[in-house]
């Protein structure tokens, strides 16, 4: 795990401070929720504050871990957005202190981290963080995850309140316990039904946000998340990993001459054939247009990736029958194998993309493995 050279007192135990005691405890405002935004960089805090306040949230900023602890001691918040790397106290230390006071369901914490801090993300999730977002922050994703955590928090609070009422009824109203219990149990059942409906709605929204509506494959956003997760797993367990970037040869001709309807039908059939060649742990996504990408993990690389690429090229050569017409296309495939130079999903996918273009340049209907000289050649052309 990378550490901040300016950080101090980064022990694994929560640090105790003499914090100011206010005259009156500040409670969370009604409405969408009260957020504590913790980051030592003022510009980062202000950007998040403005965006969340524009969506009806109440916010407060803390310029580091020490100030965050002071606010958490004296005020009430509904959720904490917590940067991991800070010079006074790290986000992991602040998280450890929070979890000694508040359960994850009562005070959700979303970590804010750079993509390169995957080990810190794993440690934070094990330490009780509810979720994480990466820098640079995609606000639509941050907003969706904050709303999801707040909905879960409020649902848990409702259930806790009802359970407390059930306990009080059992102690104080023994003679009327049956009637009261039935009412409260019914309320509990209705509330749990409401929670289930909310979870289904969130699941549907998440699915639509992360999947291609035409082929039902994961979209570019989901593919990057799956690739980041696979790279974290590789760092933890040392498994092999390869990315295959697939571009269809001849698809544009079909689309232009026979129309978008035929083109869409062809993309669906291509997606089905590609899925049929994958192993259980492989991932596939449609990146856009006629571009697809695969993640092949837990195998001996690049040997297995080469075998898969050759198989996919042959499978896609077989004619497709659409509305009685036989259509023939092909595929060019670029392969990039994760190594010490490629722990970032964007860089690894870019390497596979470069290899794919090299395969096209060499005559299409073939695959090419990424080599560093391809990147050097591209940079030389740019210069």
C-alpha positions in Angstrom: 0.0 0.0 0.0 1.3 3.5 -0.9 1.6 5.9 1.9 1.6 9.7 2.0 5.2 10.9 2.9 3.7 13.9 4.8 1.3 11.8 6.9 1.9 11.5 10.6 0.8 9.1 13.3 -0.5 6.4 10.9 -0.8 3.6 13.5 -3.5 0.9 13.0 -5.3 1.9 16.2 -7.7 4.9 16.2 -6.0 8.1 17.5 -7.6 10.0 20.4 -7.7 13.8 20.4 -8.9 16.5 22.9 -11.8 17.9 20.8 -13.8 21.0 21.5 -17.2 20.4 23.1 -20.0 22.6 21.7 -22.8 24.0 23.9 -25.5 22.4 21.7 -25.5 19.2 19.7 -26.2 19.9 16.0 -28.6 17.3 14.4 -29.0 16.3 10.8 -31.2 18.5 8.7 -34.4 17.1 7.2 -34.4 16.6 3.4 -32.1 14.6 1.3 -29.4 14.3 3.9 -26.5 16.0 5.6 -23.0 15.1 4.1 -19.6 15.5 5.6 -17.0 16.0 2.8 -13.5 15.2 4.0 -10.5 16.1 1.8 -7.3 18.1 2.4 -7.5 19.7 -1.1 -10.0 22.6 -1.0 -10.8 22.5 -4.7 -11.9 18.9 -4.4 -14.2 19.6 -1.5 -15.7 22.7 -3.1 -16.6 20.9 -6.3 -18.4 18.1 -4.5 -20.1 20.6 -2.1 -21.5 22.6 -5.0 -22.7 19.6 -6.9 -24.4 18.0 -4.0 -26.0 21.2 -2.7 -27.4 21.7 -6.2 -29.2 18.4 -5.8 -30.7 19.5 -2.4 -28.2 18.0 0.0 -26.8 19.9 3.1 -23.0 19.6 3.3 -20.1 20.5 5.6 -16.4 20.5 4.6 -13.5 19.2 6.7 -10.0 20.0 5.6 -8.4 16.8 7.0 -8.8 13.9 9.4 -8.4 15.9 12.6 -11.1 18.4 11.7 -13.4 15.6 10.5 -13.1 13.9 14.0 -14.0 17.2 15.7 -17.1 17.6 13.5 -18.1 14.0 14.0 -17.8 14.4 17.8 -20.0 17.5 17.9 -22.4 17.2 15.0 -24.7 14.6 13.4 -24.3 13.6 9.7 -26.1 11.1 7.5 -23.1 10.1 5.4 -19.3 10.8 5.1 -17.4 11.2 1.8 -13.8 10.4 3.0 -10.6 10.9 1.1 -8.0 8.1 1.8 -4.7 10.0 1.4 -4.5 13.1 3.8 -1.4 14.5 5.6 -2.7 14.8 9.2 -4.7 11.6 9.5 -5.4 9.1 6.7 -8.9 8.2 5.7 -8.3 4.7 7.0 -7.6 6.0 10.5 -10.7 8.2 10.4 -12.7 5.2 9.2 -11.4 3.1 12.1 -12.5 5.8 14.6 -15.9 6.1 13.0 -16.5 2.4 13.2 -15.8 2.4 17.0 -18.8 4.9 17.3 -21.2 4.1 14.5 -22.2 0.9 12.7 -22.0 0.9 8.8 -25.8 1.0 8.6 -26.1 4.0 10.9 -23.4 6.2 9.4 -22.4 5.1 5.9 -18.8 6.0 4.7 -17.9 6.2 1.0 -14.2 6.3 0.4 -12.7 8.6 -2.3 -9.6 7.2 -3.8 -7.3 7.3 -6.8 -7.4 4.3 -9.2 -3.8 3.4 -8.2 -4.8 2.9 -4.5 -6.5 -0.5 -5.0 -4.8 -2.0 -1.9 -6.2 0.9 0.2 -9.7 0.3 -1.2 -9.5 -3.4 -0.2 -8.3 -2.4 3.3 -11.1 0.2 3.6 -13.8 -2.2 2.6 -12.5 -4.7 5.1 -12.5 -2.0 7.7 -16.2 -1.2 7.4 -16.4 1.3 4.4 -19.8 1.0 2.7 -18.6 1.8 -0.8 -16.0 3.7 -2.8 -15.6 6.1 -5.7 -12.5 6.8 -7.8 -10.8 10.0 -8.8 -11.4 11.8 -11.1 -15.0 11.6 -9.6 -17.8 10.8 -12.1 -20.5 12.8 -10.2 -23.4 10.8 -11.6 -21.9 7.6 -10.1 -21.1 9.4 -6.9 -24.7 10.7 -6.6 -26.2 7.3 -7.3 -24.1 5.6 -4.6 -24.8 8.3 -2.0 -28.5 8.1 -2.6 -28.4 4.3 -2.4 -26.5 4.4 0.9 -28.9 7.0 2.4 -31.9 5.0 1.3 -30.5 1.9 3.0 -29.7 3.9 6.1 -33.2 5.3 6.4 -34.8 1.9 5.8 -32.6 0.5 8.6 -33.6 3.3 10.9 -37.3 2.7 10.2 -36.8 -1.1 11.0 -34.9 -0.3 14.2 -37.6 2.2 15.3 -40.3 -0.4 14.7 -38.3 -3.1 16.5 -37.9 -0.7 19.5 -41.7 -0.1 19.5 -42.2 -3.9 19.5 -39.9 -4.3 22.5 -41.7 -1.5 24.4 -45.1 -3.0 23.7 -43.9 -6.3 25.0 -42.7 -4.8 28.3 -45.4 -2.2 29.0 -48.6 -3.5 27.5 -48.8 -7.2 28.3 -52.6 -7.2 28.3 -52.8 -5.6 24.8 -49.7 -7.2 23.3 -51.5 -9.3 20.7 -53.3 -6.3 19.1 -50.3 -4.0 19.2 -47.9 -6.7 18.0 -50.2 -7.5 15.0 -50.2 -3.8 14.0 -46.5 -3.4 14.4 -45.7 -6.7 12.6 -47.9 -5.6 9.8 -46.0 -2.3 9.6 -42.8 -4.2 9.6 -44.0 -6.5 6.8 -45.1 -3.4 4.8 -41.8 -1.7 5.4 -39.7 -4.7 4.4 -41.9 -4.9 1.2 -41.1 -1.3 0.6 -37.3 -2.0 1.1 -37.5 -4.9 -1.4 -39.2 -2.7 -3.9 -36.5 0.0 -3.5 -33.8 -2.6 -3.8 -35.4 -3.9 -7.0 -35.7 -0.4 -8.4 -32.1 0.3 -7.6 -31.1 -3.0 -9.2 -33.0 -2.0 -12.3 -31.4 1.4 -12.5 -27.9 -0.1 -11.9 -28.5 -2.6 -14.7 -29.6 0.0 -17.2 -26.7 2.2 -16.3 -24.2 -0.6 -16.8 -25.5 -2.6 -19.7 -25.9 -2.2 -23.4 -29.6 -2.2 -24.3 -29.1 -3.8 -27.7 -27.0 -6.9 -26.8 -27.6 -7.0 -23.0 -23.8 -7.2 -22.5 -22.0 -5.0 -20.1 -21.3 -1.5 -21.4 -18.0 0.4 -21.3 -18.6 1.7 -17.8 -19.3 -1.8 -16.4 -16.3 -3.3 -18.3 -13.9 -0.8 -16.8 -15.3 -1.6 -13.3 -14.9 -5.4 -13.9 -11.4 -4.8 -15.3 -10.4 -2.7 -12.2 -11.8 -5.5 -9.9 -9.8 -8.1 -11.9 -6.6 -6.1 -11.5 -7.2 -5.8 -7.8 -7.7 -9.5 -7.6 -4.5 -10.0 -9.6 -2.6 -7.9 -7.1 -3.9 -9.8 -4.2 -3.6 -13.3 -5.5 -1.2 -13.1 -8.4 -3.5 -14.6 -11.0 -2.9 -14.1 -14.8 -5.0 -11.7 -16.7 -5.4 -10.7 -20.4 -7.7 -8.3 -22.3 -8.9 -9.0 -25.8 -10.1 -6.0 -27.9 -12.4 -7.1 -30.8 -13.3 -5.0 -33.8 -15.6 -6.4 -36.5 -14.3 -6.5 -40.1 -16.9 -5.6 -42.7 -19.7 -4.6 -40.3 -19.8 -1.0 -41.6 -20.5 -2.3 -45.1 -23.4 -4.4 -43.9 -24.8 -1.5 -41.8 -24.5 1.0 -44.7 -25.9 -1.2 -47.5 -28.6 -3.2 -45.6 -29.6 -0.7 -42.9 -29.3 -0.2 -39.2 -32.0 -2.8 -38.5 -29.9 -5.6 -40.1 -26.8 -4.2 -38.4 -28.5 -4.3 -35.0 -29.6 -7.9 -35.6 -26.0 -8.8 -36.6 -24.6 -7.3 -33.4 -27.0 -9.4 -31.3 -25.9 -12.6 -33.1 -22.2 -11.6 -32.7 -22.7 -11.0 -29.0 -24.3 -14.5 -28.6 -21.5 -16.2 -30.4 -18.8 -14.5 -28.4 -20.6 -15.4 -25.1 -20.8 -19.0 -26.2 -17.0 -19.2 -26.3 -16.3 -17.9 -22.9 -15.4 -19.7 -19.7 -17.3 -19.2 -16.4 -15.0 -16.4 -15.0 -14.5 -14.5 -18.3 -16.1 -11.1 -18.8 -17.4 -9.5 -22.0 -18.6 -6.1 -22.8 -19.7 -4.0 -25.8 -17.7 -0.8 -25.8 -19.7 0.8 -28.6 -20.4 0.5 -32.3 -18.9 -2.8 -33.5 -16.2 -3.0 -30.7 -16.3 -5.6 -28.0 -13.8 -6.5 -25.2 -13.1 -9.6 -23.1 -11.4 -10.2 -19.8 -9.8 -13.6 -19.5 -8.4 -14.3 -16.0 -7.1 -17.2 -13.9 -5.3 -18.8 -16.8 -1.8 -19.2 -18.3 -1.2 -16.1 -20.3 -0.6 -15.3 -23.1 -1.0 -18.9 -24.3 -4.7 -19.1 -23.4 -5.5 -15.7 -24.8 -3.9 -16.6 -28.1 -6.0 -19.8 -28.3 -9.2 -17.9 -27.5 -8.5 -15.2 -30.1 -7.9 -17.8 -32.8 -11.1 -19.5 -31.8 -13.1 -16.3 -31.9 -11.8 -15.3 -35.3 -12.9 -18.7 -36.7 -16.3 -18.6 -35.0 -17.0 -15.1 -36.5 -16.0 -16.2 -40.0 -19.1 -18.5 -40.1 -21.9 -16.8 -42.1 -24.8 -15.2 -40.2 -28.3 -15.8 -41.5 -30.6 -12.7 -41.1 -33.9 -12.4 -42.9 -32.9 -15.2 -45.3 -29.7 -13.5 -46.2 -26.2 -15.0 -45.6 -23.9 -12.3 -44.2 -20.1 -12.8 -43.8 -17.9 -10.6 -41.6 -14.7 -11.1 -39.7 -12.8 -9.8 -36.7 -9.5 -8.2 -35.8 -8.3 -8.8 -32.2 -5.7 -7.1 -30.0 -4.4 -8.8 -26.9 -2.8 -7.1 -23.9 -1.5 -9.2 -21.0 -1.4 -7.5 -17.5 2.1 -7.1 -16.1 3.9 -4.8 -13.7 3.5 -1.9 -16.2 -0.3 -2.3 -16.5 -2.2 -2.1 -13.3 -4.6 0.6 -14.6 -7.7 -0.5 -16.6 -7.5 2.4 -19.0 -3.9 1.7 -19.9 -4.5 -2.0 -20.3 -7.5 -1.5 -22.6 -5.6 1.1 -24.6 -2.8 -1.4 -25.1 -5.2 -4.0 -26.4 -6.8 -1.4 -28.7 -3.3 -0.5 -30.2 -2.7 -4.2 -30.8 -6.1 -4.5 -32.6 -5.3 -1.6 -34.9 -2.0 -3.3 -35.7 -3.8 -6.5 -36.6 -6.1 -4.5 -38.9 -3.1 -2.8 -40.5 -1.6 -6.2 -41.3 -4.6 -7.4 -43.2 -7.6 -8.0 -40.9 -9.0 -11.3 -39.8 -6.1 -11.9 -37.4 -4.9 -11.1 -33.9 -1.9 -9.3 -32.5 -0.3 -9.3 -29.0 0.6 -5.9 -27.7 4.3 -5.1 -27.5 5.8 -1.9 -26.1 7.2 -1.0 -29.5 3.7 -0.5 -30.8 3.2 2.2 -28.2 6.6 3.7 -29.1 5.6 3.7 -32.8 2.3 5.4 -32.0 4.1 8.1 -30.0 6.6 8.6 -32.8 3.7 9.1 -35.2 2.1 11.7 -32.9 5.4 13.6 -32.6 
